[in-house]
């Protein structure tokens, strides 16, 4: 099968998973079931049909409006589907037609959900966190030496969770307010099982700080204060995705900047 055709299939599959990601992003923060009721317009309540649910194409075909009540659909739905398609495509291009590629794609899917939900609602739902941890656990069990892989992965989980927790405690004492939510600890602990106790985990911390500053900057400029709520989960998810897609190039580039390679 031609490489471009596999890549196209990966993108289409990812966009389809993106539809599910949109369901999670809408329902999880509201504590709604992911199974029932069927997909429907949140304004008029009409159940959506196949013509409304084709990833990417339905949004364009319907002019970003509900087919029934003409409610304007948020561009987030289209962007999430496009992002998921791109992440699945990049997973294939980076890791080939392998189990690692599939695990990376599903990990990125979970991280995208976590990042968008935290960015929009400032909360971290537990379901994608457990999914992320389970995917990482599977990755370790499929290694050539699963026993050592599991030990290394769980050690990475322990280190990452502990570091983020301690940073939160210290930050809370300095700023006299909660500096880091428990959800940030959960995200780091869940994804670190794939990094293990390695230099890639160090790169994860450094890259998260850098991306966190980028996320915080527009908030500080808008509020003219550092007292606003910073959705650190966005930065943690972004750093994780970059390292999962390009583990060696990204970790080496980050560590080289600080002469830690």
N, C-alpha and C positions, 0 to 999 in steps of 0.2 A: 504494500500500500504506500503511495507517495507520501513524503513527509508533510507536504502542505495540506493534504487531505486529513491526516491524523491531527495536525494542528487545528484545522477548521473544526473537526469533530470535538476536540478538547475545548475549544472556545464555546461551541454550541452547548456542550454538556455543562460547562461552567455557568453559562447564562441561565440554563434551566435550574441549576442549583441556586442561582441568584434569585429566582422567583421564590424559592423556599426561604432563602435568607431574608427576603422582604417580609415574608409571613412572620418569621422569628422576630425581626426588628420591630414590627408593629405589635405583635401579640405578647411577647415575653415581658416587656416593661409593664404591660397592663394586666399581667397574670391571667391571660386568656389561653385556652387550649389551642395547641397547634394542629389538632385533628378536626375538631368540630367547633363551629359550623364550617361549611365549605366557604371558599373564598367569595367575598361579597364586597360591595361598595360600602365603605364606612359611613357614608352620608345617607343614601337612599335605602341601603340594605338589600338591594337586588343581588341575587346569586349570579356570579360571573360565569360565562360560558367559555368554550374553547377559544372563540375569537377574541376574547378579552385577556387571555392568559398566555398567548404566545410570547416568549421572552423577547424583549426589545422591539419586535415588530408590531405587537399590539399597541404599544405606547405611541409609536409613530403613526400607525394606521388610523387610530382613533383620535389623533390630534391632541394627545395628553388630556383627554376628557373621558369621564364615565359615559358609556354608551346609553345609559338610561336617564340619568339626571343632569348630565353635562358638567358635573363637578370637575374642577381642574385637578388633575392628578399631579402630585408632587414629583419633580424631576428626580428625586432620590430613588424612586423605583427603577427608573431607567439606568441611572448611574450605578446602582448596586448590581444590577444584572450585567452591565457592561464590565464592571470591575471584577465580578466573579468569573466571567468569561475570560478576561485578560489574565487573571491569576491562574486559572486552569491551563491556559495556553502557555504561560511562562513556566509553570511547573513541568509541563511536557518538554519544552525547549531546554530547560535546565537539567532535567534528570532523565530524559528519554522516556520510552514506553516501558516503565518499570513500576514496581510496587512503591518505590520511594517517591515517584512522581505522583501517584494516587494519594499517598499519605500526606505529602506536602500540599497538594491541592485541597484536601479536606481540612487540613490544619489551617490553611489560609482562609478557608470559608468560615471556620469557627472564629478566627481572629477578626475577620472583617465584621461579622455580626457584633462581636464584643466592642470593637472600636466605634462602630456607628451608634450603637445603643448608648455607650458611655458618653460619646460626644453630644448626643441629642438629649439624653435623659439624666446624665450624670449618675448612672448606676450600672452595675455589672451583674447580669443574670447568671445564675449558677449553671444552667443547662449547657450553654456553649463551653463553659469552663471545664465541666466534667467530660464533655465530648472531646475537647482538646487534649485533656489528660489521657483519656482512653485511646485516642489515636496515637499519641506519643508512646504509650505503653505497648501498643501493638507493634509499633516500629522497632522498639527495643527487643521484643520477643522474636522478631523475624530476623534479627542479626545472626551472624555466623556463630557468635558466642553469646547466646541470650542471657545466660547467668550474669556474666560480667557487664553486658549491656544494661541489664536491669539495675544492677548495683550502681553503675556510673550514672544512669538516668535519675534514679531516686536520690542520689547524692546531689546532683544538679538541682533537683526540685527542692531539697532541703536548704541548700545554700541560697538559691534565688529567693525563696519565700522568706528566709531569715533576714537576708540583706534588705529587702524591700520593707519588711516589717520594722526593722531597726531604724531605717531611714525615716519611716513614718513617725516612729516614737520620738526621735531626735527633732524632727521638723515640727512636731506638735509642741514640744517644749519651747522651741525657739520662737515660733510664730504665735503661740498661745491659742491655737485652733487646730482642728484636725488637718494634718498636712497630707495624709494619704489614706485612702479608704481600704477596707479589707479586700475589696474586689481587685485592687491592684496587686495585692499579695497573691491572690488566687490565680490571676492571669500569669504572673511570673513563675509561680510554682508549677503550673500546668504545662507551660510551654518549655520550661527548662529541662524536663525529662528528655527532650530530644537533643538538648545541647550538652547535657552532662557536666561534669566538673572539668571543663576545658577552657581554653582561651576564647572559644566562641561565647561562653557565658560571660566572660569579662567584656567582650565586644558588645554583648547584649546590653549590659549595664551602661556602658559609655554611650552607645547609640541611642538608648532610651532617654538619657539625660539631654542629649543634643536635640532629639525630636521633641522632647518635652518643652524645651526652651522655645522651639519654633511654634508649638501649639499655644504656649502661654503668652508669647509676645503680642499677638493681636488683642488678646483679652486684657492685658496690662495697658496697652495703648488706648483701648476703648474705655476702660474704667479709670485709667490714670492711677492705678493702684495695684498692688500685688495681693489684695485681699479677695479677689474674685475666685470662684471655684474653677480649678484647672482639671479638665478631664484627662488625667494621666494615662488612662486606659488606651486612649488614641495613640499616644506615643509608644506605649508598650507593644500594642498590636502592630504598629508600623515597623518597629525595630525587629520584631519577631518574624514578620513576613519577609523582610529583606534578607534576614539571615537564613531562613528556611529555603528561599528561592536560590540564593547565591551564597552558600555558607563560607566557602574559602575566600572568594574575592572580597566580600563585604567585611568579614572579620579581619582579614589581613590589612585592608585599607584603613579600617578604624584603628586598629592597634598600631599601625605604622605611624599614624599622626602623633601618637603619644610615645613613640619609640618603645612599644611593648611587644613588638613582634619577635 
